[in-house]
Amino acid sequence: MKRSIGIAVLGLALVTTSAAAQDMMRHVDLSSSDMTSAEMTRSEVEAALSAATAAAPADFTGKRLSGLDLSALDLSNAIFRAAKLNRTKLAGAKLDRAILDQAWLLEADLTGTSLKGANLFASQMVRARLDGADLSGARVAADLTGATLVGASISGANLGADMRNQSMGLMRAVLRSANLERLNARGADLSRVDLEFAVLKGGDLTGASLKGAQLGGADLSGVTVIDTDFDGADLDTTRLLAPIGLDRAKNFDKIRNRDRLIRQ
């Protein structure tokens, strides 16, 4: 009962906090068995991985895998398009170059998981745990509201909005109220990303783009911002205490709501 209520609450959070364009399945019953159960066992997943080849990677498109313990498995290059992985344990797993487009990973455990070069387009990852995860070079246009990425890396990753193709609306990463302490975001594209009320204390934003990013209420205390591009970033009530390299940041004179920025 508590499990169903928890998923239902997450569903409400998803509806009320995500950008409308990313909330493509908001009418899905998140407490249903389709969203909370698994149709495969870990052994069956391992068998599928063993049978996979470079030309034909393991394909779990649309599969129900919620609640499984897939920790430490090598799932590199696997396809999880539209798969259900709610509360699935993927701690220490390898998902390098995996396709997780439109996948459901509500409250999934990806602690220490490697997602280098993975694709997470329109993925639903509300309150997922990615502490220590490596998303270097990944494409992430997912809803990560309330997620934790403490000590994680998104170095060189693309979380920004694609302004050339908006047929599906403004697709970008949503990290509202996420815990991003000590995040390695060197060279990451965070343009137009929703980071409202996120905690980025002690993070490294060297060379990152925050063009047009929403940072209202966020905590950037102690962040490194050498060559970080702030062009058009909204810093309404943002805490920017003791930043490192602010004198070397780009376009800081072009931020929005400068008069509401908290510097001390």
N, C-alpha and C positions, 0 to 999 in steps of 0.2 A: 504494500500500500504506500509506504513512504517513498519507495522507488518511483512509482507512478506519479505521485504528487510532485516529486523533485523534477522529473522530466517535464511535467505540465508547467511548472513554474518557469523552467528554462524556456519553454515554448513561448510563454507570455513575454519573457525578457527579450526573446528573439524578435517578436512582433513589434514591441514598443521601442527597441533601441537600434535596430538595424536600418540602414538606408532601404527605402522601399524597393529599389532595383535589386538589392541582394536578397530580399526576403521573398524568394520566388515560390516557396512551398509553405507559406505561412498558414495555410488551411489544413495542413497535415495534422492528424491526431498523434501528437508526440508521446502519448501514453499507451498507444496501441502496441500489440506484440510485434507488428511490423517494424517499429522503431526501437524496441527494447530487447528483442530476442535474437538468437543466432540460428541460422539454418545449416551451419557447418561447424565442425569441431576443429580444435587446433591441429589434430592429426590430419584431417582432410585438407586444411590449409597448407600444411607442410608437404603433403603429397602433391598438391597442385604446384607448389614451388619447385619440387624435385622434377616434375615433368616439363617445366617451362624451359624455353630456349631463348637465345638472344633474339631470334626472329619472331618467336611467339611467346612473349612474356606471360606470366600468370595473370589471368583476367578475372577479377572479382566484381565486374560491373554490376551494380544493382543488388549485390548480395547483402543479406542480413548477417552482420558479424558483431552486433552489439553485445557488450559484456564479456567477450572472449578474452582470454589471456594470450596475447601474441607477443609477449615480451621477448626481446633479444633475437627475434627472427630476422633473417635477411630477406626483406621484401623489396629490394632494389628493382626498379623498372616495372614493378607490378602496377596493374591498372585497377583502381578502386573508384571509377567514375560512378557517382550517385549511390555508392555503397553506404550502408548504415553501420557506423562504428561508434555509436554512442556508448560512453563509459567503457570502451574497449581499452585493454592494457597493452600499450605498445612501447613501454619503457625500454630504452636501450636497443630498440629495433633499428634496422637500416631501411629507410624508405627513399634512398637516393634516386632521383629522377623518376620517382613514382608519380602516377597521375591520380590526383585526388579531387578532381573537378566535381563540384556539386555534391561532394561527399558530406555525410553527417558525422561529426565527431564531437557531439555535445559532451562535455566533461570527460573527454578521452584523456588517458594518461600517456603523454609522449615525453616523459622526463628523460633527458639524455638521448633522445632519438635523433638520428641523422636523417635530415630531409634535404640534403644538398641537391640543388637543381630540380627539386620537386615542383609540380604544378598544383596549386590549390586555388582554383578559380571558382568563385561563388560557393565556397565550402562553408559549412556552418560549424563553428568551433567555439561556441559560447562556453566560457569557463573551462576550456581545455587547459591541461597542465603541460607546459613545454619548458620547464626549468632546465637549463643546461643543454637544450636542443640546438642543433646546428642546421640552420636554414640558409646557409650561404648560397647565393646565386639562385635561390628559389623565386618562383612567381607566386605571390601571395595576394589574392584579392578575396580574402575570407573575412567572415565576421568572427572576431576574436574578443568580443565584448567580455570583460571580466576575466580574461585568461591570464595565466602567469607565465612569464618568459624570463624569470630571474637568471641572470648569467648566460642567457642564450645568445646565439649569433645570427644576425640577418645580414652579415657582411656581403655587400654586392647584390643583395636581393632586391627585387622589384615589387614594392607594395603599393605603388602609386596608381593613380587613375590614368587610363588610356584615353586621352582626349581626342584621339583620331577616330575611335569607334565607340559611340555611345548609344548604339541601337538598343542596348539592354539597360540604359541608364548609366549613372556614374558608378562604375565598378572599381572599387579600391578596397584596401584593407580597413577594417573598422577595429580599433583597439581602445574603445572607450573603457575607462576605469580598469585598464589592464595593468598588471604589475610588471614593469620592464626594467627593474633595477639592474644596474651593471650590464645592460644590453650592449652588445657589440654591433653597432649599426654603421660601421665604417663603409663609406661609399654606397650606402643603401638609398634607393629611391623611395622617399616617403612623401612625395608630392601629393597634396590634397587628401592625405590620409587623415582619418578621424582619430585623434589622440586625446580627446577631451577627458580630463580627470585622470589621465594615465600617470603612472609614477615611473620616471626615467632616471631617478637619482643615481649618480655615478656612472652613467652610460657614456659610451664613446660614439659620438655622431660625426667624427672626422670625415669630411668630404661628402657627407650625406646631403640629400636635397629635401628641404622642408617647404618647398614652394607651395603656397596656398594651403598648407596643412592647418588643421584645426587643433589648437593646443590649449583651448580655454580650460582653466582650472588644473592644468597639468603641473607636475612637479619635476623641474629640470635642474634641481640643485646638484651642483658638482659635476655637471656634464661637460664633456670635451666637445667644443664646437669649432675647432680649427677647420677652415674652409667649408663650413656648413652653410648652405644657401637658405636664408630665411625670407626670400622674396615673397611677399604677400601672406606670410604665415600669421595666423590670428593668435595673439598671446594675451587674450583677455583673462586677467587674474592668474596668469601663469607665474609660477614661482621659479625665478631664474637666479638662484643664490649661488655665489662663488663659482661661476662657470669658468672653465679653463679654455683660454684662447679666444675669448669673445672679440678681442681686437683684431683677430684674423678671420672672423666670420664674414660671409658674403651677404650683402644686401640687408644687413640688420636695420638699416635706416628705412627700409620699406615694409617693416612689419605692421600689422594692423593692431589697433588698440594699445599702442605704446603707453598711453597715459594710465592704463589699468594693469600694466606689467608690475609684478612684485619683485623688487630687487633687494629688499632688506627687511 
